[in-house]
């Protein structure tokens, strides 16, 4: 990571870092308590939604609240009479030592609104998270942050754009926030990690020990190692459907700008947009072809007045961090390692005339190879050779039977 300080947007004061225990050494009881064992136990209560936990905890010490629940002294108005006895019985049967061991094995920490390590943007949010589980460092609350979201079923072009945005923003000192889902979310984080610059933040919808989707396990570990992995769900919690809209509000709360790369007209990305608008957070959208179903939502956002995000420079300007000219250096350095899978910057000027023609023809969206041959007006073997060359350079991608500009 660069030694230069990240640009700031005045979002608050630096949070304190947690005290990490030495590896393979069982921590003392006070250190185990610092990890937030009682808060973790409270989060595991049956049907303990964020709203109910907010009412239960308030500004009280989690250990004292846990004792009230365990002894049946919790006020019944907190969660309703039906949950009063259920929570009491659950607490009495809980194994706090086992919870502590789980947290230690994950090197995870749990914070509440009274903790100095609880993200201020979430603590002060209009719909706050009373309890958060964390792996990795305490995120810098003063650093500018951009949430990059989009569909899981993205096109290769969308994936490439998300990676480029993630890399360019990270190189400029911006914290890239996303949900670690397949598709756009994961691509944005992979781009940011490839830049090896500003720390990233991933917000998940399951327990920190329940990787979802499973195919992103390496990404979970990389984010926790290079930045921050956050979640509201207790340890062992499966990725239930209701947890993802709740997760989306945290993405919006943590961001100064939300960028939608590809999205249909309905879905998780558009829910994140709604949450951003509730918080007066700037929403930007990457324009897409009208022939691309995955761009229907982003094009709708543009038609409704959202600013276009045609490049990393656009997002940096929206953050107020730089003019387009000043931002260009960050972008070019980041793209060198992301655009070209063969390593090094891509020499666009080195393409032959047919390859340049094919790139122009692919601007309208995915097409079959047969259609591309007809549009190019060149012999089929020549088109196939040119297309293969573009694919090797990472400038063309295949999506099933179709090819498209990457």
Secondary structure, 3 states (H helix, E strand, C coil): CCCCCCCECCCCCCCCCCCCCCCCCCCCHHHHHHCCHHHHHHHCCCCCCHHHHHHHHCCCCHHHHHHHHHCCCCCCCCCCHHHHHHHHHHHHHCCHHHHHHHHHHHCEEEEECCCCCCCHHHHCCCCCCCEEEEEECCCCCCECEEEEECCCCCCHHHHHHHHHHHHHHHHCCCEEEECCCCCHHHHHHHHHHHHCCCCCEEEECCCCCCCCCHHHHHHHHHHHHHCEEEECCCCCCCCCCHHHHHHHHHHHHHCCEEEECCCCCCCHHHHHHHHHHHCCCEEEECCCCCCCHHHHHHHHHHHCCCEECCCHHHHHHHHCCCCHHHHHHHHHHHHHHHCCCCCCCCCHHHCCHHHHHHHHHHHHCCEEHHHHHHHHCCCHHHHHHHHHHHHHCCCEEEECCEEEEC
